[in-house]
Amino acid sequence: QVQLVESGGGLVQAGGSLRLSCVASGNGFRFNAMGWYRQAPGKQRELVATINRGGRTNYADSVKGRFTILRDNAKNTVFLQMNSLKPEDTAAYYCNAETYVSVNYWGQGTQVTVSS
């Protein structure tokens, strides 16, 4: 059993910052990639950023230079530091964790709303 718990979402003004956290728990699990995805109303869920166990990162073009993904392997925790937020960043943000046998788990989502 794996559970991902996100926190840190909320309402922020354009240009502001927010830090999302996700803790993945489950006995006997080690996660390869962890990351963040988001889904805005009327849009498909899209990748925001991922990081593998060795620290390799991948970012959506729309967030490069503004967002930073960080990971604490020992605690199975992943963070998303979001700076220079824009109204178009408004979405439900979902934490994802992938095992070494390519099974994906998802958090319940946390809402990020950026006002203009």
C-alpha positions as CSV (number, residue, x, y, z in Angstrom):
1,Q,0.0,0.0,0.0
2,V,1.3,3.4,-1.1
3,Q,0.0,6.7,-0.1
4,L,1.1,10.1,-1.4
5,V,0.2,13.1,0.7
6,E,0.6,16.6,-0.8
7,S,0.6,19.9,1.0
8,G,1.4,23.6,0.4
9,G,-1.2,24.6,-2.2
10,G,-3.2,27.7,-1.8
11,L,-4.0,31.2,-3.2
12,V,-1.2,33.5,-4.2
13,Q,-0.8,36.7,-6.2
14,A,0.9,36.7,-9.5
15,G,4.6,37.0,-9.1
16,G,4.5,35.3,-5.7
17,S,5.9,32.0,-4.6
18,L,4.6,28.7,-3.2
19,R,6.3,25.5,-2.1
20,L,4.6,22.2,-2.5
21,S,5.5,19.1,-0.6
22,C,4.7,15.4,-1.1
23,V,5.5,12.5,1.2
24,A,5.3,9.0,-0.3
25,S,4.9,6.2,2.2
26,G,4.6,2.4,1.9
27,N,6.5,-0.5,3.4
28,G,8.9,-2.1,1.0
29,F,8.8,0.5,-1.7
30,R,11.6,2.5,-3.3
31,F,10.7,5.0,-5.9
32,N,12.6,5.8,-9.0
33,A,11.0,8.9,-10.4
34,M,8.9,11.3,-8.4
35,G,7.3,14.4,-9.7
36,W,4.5,16.8,-10.1
37,Y,1.7,17.1,-12.7
38,R,-1.1,19.6,-13.0
39,Q,-4.5,19.8,-14.5
40,A,-6.4,23.0,-15.1
41,P,-10.1,23.1,-15.9
42,G,-10.7,22.0,-19.5
43,K,-7.2,20.9,-19.9
44,Q,-5.3,17.6,-20.0
45,R,-3.1,16.6,-17.1
46,E,0.4,17.7,-17.9
47,L,3.9,17.1,-16.6
48,V,5.3,19.9,-14.5
49,A,8.6,18.5,-13.3
50,T,10.1,15.1,-12.4
51,I,13.2,14.0,-10.6
52,N,14.7,10.5,-10.5
53,R,16.6,8.9,-7.6
54,G,19.9,10.1,-9.0
55,G,18.8,13.7,-9.2
56,R,18.2,14.0,-12.9
57,T,15.4,16.5,-13.5
58,N,12.9,17.2,-16.3
59,Y,10.8,20.3,-16.6
60,A,8.0,21.5,-18.7
61,D,9.1,24.4,-20.9
62,S,6.4,26.6,-19.4
63,V,8.0,26.4,-15.9
64,K,11.7,26.3,-16.7
65,G,13.6,29.0,-14.8
66,R,10.7,29.5,-12.4
67,F,10.1,26.2,-10.7
68,T,12.6,23.9,-9.0
69,I,12.0,20.3,-8.1
70,L,13.9,18.8,-5.1
71,R,13.9,15.4,-3.5
72,D,14.9,13.8,-0.2
73,N,15.4,10.2,-1.0
74,A,15.7,9.1,2.6
75,K,12.3,10.5,3.4
76,N,10.6,9.7,0.0
77,T,9.7,13.3,-0.2
78,V,9.6,15.6,-3.2
79,F,9.2,19.4,-3.2
80,L,8.2,21.9,-5.9
81,Q,9.4,25.4,-5.3
82,M,7.3,27.6,-7.5
83,N,8.5,31.2,-8.1
84,S,7.2,34.0,-10.3
85,L,3.8,32.4,-10.4
86,K,1.5,33.3,-13.2
87,P,-2.3,33.0,-13.4
88,E,-1.8,30.3,-16.0
89,D,-0.2,28.2,-13.4
90,T,-3.6,27.8,-11.7
91,A,-4.4,24.1,-11.5
92,A,-4.7,21.1,-9.3
93,Y,-1.3,19.8,-8.7
94,Y,-0.7,16.1,-8.3
95,C,2.2,14.3,-6.8
96,N,3.4,11.2,-8.6
97,A,5.8,8.4,-7.6
98,E,7.0,5.6,-9.8
99,T,8.5,2.3,-8.6
100,Y,11.4,0.5,-10.2
101,V,8.9,-1.9,-11.7
102,S,7.1,1.1,-13.4
103,V,4.0,1.2,-11.2
104,N,2.8,4.7,-10.7
105,Y,1.0,6.2,-7.7
106,W,-0.8,9.5,-7.4
107,G,-1.6,11.9,-4.6
108,Q,-5.1,13.4,-4.1
109,G,-4.1,16.7,-5.5
110,T,-3.6,20.2,-4.1
111,Q,-5.1,23.3,-5.5
112,V,-2.9,26.2,-6.6
113,T,-4.7,29.4,-7.5
114,V,-2.8,32.4,-8.8
115,S,-4.6,35.7,-8.9
116,S,-3.9,38.5,-11.3
